[in-house]
């Protein structure tokens, strides 16, 4: 990284991350509500939703922007230590895998499930049981894709947190919060795989949102305050450098 690109790259990454996360959170508030594991009740809510497609397109846009920010962060890092370099590369690969899995998830949830619940809601009584079974099977497929997408995102955050910690002049606590958000997504993946969209999974979602916003806002502040030469300091100076950047 040269002096003309490192700081702008970091600011670009931080902006993408925060904008993507905020967009995702705001759009998700418009999603049809209800006890997600009570399928008869929640499927009826989904069938009544008139903005289902728009909400899921918005979620996909938010996640795409967020993941683009993670990739931009990888390129913005001065990953000179070999371990940090490989952590960053695997983190970037996990971010790409996350986007692919999220695209599949939105195809299942945003398209297939909506058609299935609409068909169930409008079916004749004699067909309702079969239509409901079809919708529930798609719901279980959604659980599976969501589980692996959360695991991929959690791995991406953990690996890039290691890269940030070892390669960039950034506060170690910020990298720790980033790593904790990765663990929160891993927990979501585990819970969804076993329990579906339970209350435990909802708690993990809120926790991940809070942790994400914390380290993303922190990164925006660092990107605005830190000079290019500070970003290129080796990792063993990270602690002292972070203190200087924040003062």
N, C-alpha and C positions, 0 to 999 in steps of 0.2 A: 504494500500500500504506500502510495506516495502522499506528500503533504497536501495535494489538492483534492484527493478523493476520500481519505479515510474518515474524516469527520462528517462530511455530507452523506457518506454511505451509512454511517451509524445513525444519523438523524433520520434518514429515509427509512431505515429498518424500524427504528423506534416509532415513527409515525404510522407506518403500515400496521404494526402490531397493535398499537392502541386503537386506531380507527377500526381495524377488523374486529377486535374484541368488543368494543363498544357497540358496533353495528350488530354483531351477533347477539349480544345481550338484549338490546332494544327490540330487535325483530322477534326474538324468542318470547318476549312478553306478550306478543300478539297471537301466539300459538293457542289453539283450542285447549281449554283446561279440563281438569277432572282427574280422578284417580286412574292413573295410567295402567294399573294392573287389574282394574275392574273393567274387563273388556266389553261387556254389554253396554255399560253406561258410557264409557269413553268413546266407543265406536259410534254411538248415537251423536255424541258431541262432534266428532270428526265429520260425520255425514252432514251435519248442519252448518259446518264452517264454509263460508263463502270466500274466504281469503287464504285457503289452504295452500294453493299453488304459489301465491305471492310470498307467503311467509317462508316457505321452504326454499324458494329462490333467493330470498333475502338472507336466510341462514347460510346458504351455499356461498353467496357473495361474501358475507362476513368471514366465514372460515377460509375462503380462498385468499382474501386480503391478509388475514392473520398468518397463514402459512407462508405466503409470499414474504411477509416480514421476517419470519424465522429463517428463510433462505437468504434474504438480504443480510440478516445478522451474521450468518456464516461467512458470507463474502466480506463483510465489514470487519471481521475479527482479524487481528494480527496473530494468527495461530502458528507461531514459530516452534514452540516445544512440540516434539513429535506426537506425544500423547494427546495434546490438545488438538492438533491438526486432525488426527484420526477420529477423535471424539466428535469434532465438528462435521467431518465428512459423513460419518454414520448418522449423526443427528440430522443433517440435511437430507440424506436418503430416507430417513424415517419420516421427515416432513412431507416428502414427495409421496411416500406410501400412504400417509395419512390423508392427503388430498384425494388420492385414488379411491381409498376406502370410503371417504366421505361422499364422493360422487355416487358410489354404489348405494350407500345408505340413503341418500336423498332420492335416488331412483326407486328404492324399495318403499321408503316412508312417504315421500312427497308425491309419488305417482301411483305405484301399485297398491299401497294400502288404501289410499283415497278411493280408487276405483272399487276396491273390494268392499269397503264399508258402505259406499253408495249403493252398490248392488245388493248388499244385505238389507239396508234400510228400505229399499224399494221393492224387495222381493215379495212374492206371495207367501202366505203362511207355510205352504207345503215345501217351499224352497229355502226358507229362512235358516234352518239348521245347517244345510249344506253350505250356504253362502257365509254363514257365521264361521264355520270350520275353515273355509278358505281364507277369510280375513284373519283369523287367529293364526293360521300357519304363516301368513305373511308377516304378522306381528312378531312371531318367534324368529323368523328370518331377520327381521329388523334388530332384534336383541343380539343376534350373533354378529351382524356386521357392526353394530354400535360398539359391541364389546371389543372387537379387534381394532376398530378405529381409535377408540380411547387408549388402548394399549400402545398403538403406534404413536399417537400424539404424546403420551406420557414418556415414551422412550426418546422421542425427538427433543422434548424439553430437558430431560435429564442429561442427555449427551451434549446438548448445546450449553447447558449450565456448566458442565465440566470444561467445555471449550472457553466459555466466558471467564471462568474462574482461573484457568491456567494461562490464557493467552491475552486477555485484555486488561487494561488498567481500569478496573471497575471494582466497586466495593464487594468484598466477599459475601456480606449478608445479602446483597441483591442476587448473587448467583445462588445462594442457599434458598431464597424464596422461590426463585425460578425452578430449582430442583424439587422443592416441596409441591409446587403446582404440578410438576410431572408425576409425582407420587399420587397426587389427588386424582389425576386422570387414570393412572394404573388401577387405583382403587375402584373407580367407576367401571372400568372394563371388567374387573373381577366380579363386582356386584351384579352388573347387568347380565353377565353370563350365567349367574346362578339364580338371581331373584327377579330379573326384569327391571322395570322402571319403578323400583320400590322407594320408600321414604329414605332409606339409607343412601340410595343412589342420588336422590335429590339433595341430600346434605352434602355429598361429595361434589355435586355440580356447583352448589353455592360456594363451597370452600375453594374450588378451583377458580371460579370467577374472581373471588376476592384476592387470592394469591396472584392471579394473572394481572389484575389491575394494579396491584402493588408494585410488582417488579417492572411492569411496562411503563408506568408513570415514572418510576425511579430511573429507568433507562432513558426516557425522554429528557429528564433533568440532566443526567450525565452527558448525553449527546449535545445538549446546549451549552454546558459549562466547560467541558473538557477540550483541551487543545489537541491537535493532531499528534504532536510529539509525545503527549501523555499516553495516547492510545497505543503507541508502538513500544512502550516499555515492556521488558520481559516480565514473565509471570512472577518471578521471585521478588519483584518490586511492587507487586500489585497492592499489598496492604498499605504500604507507605504512600503509594501513588493515589490510591482511592481517597485517603485522608486529605491529600493535597487538593484533589479535584473537588471535594465537597466543601472545602474551607473558603 
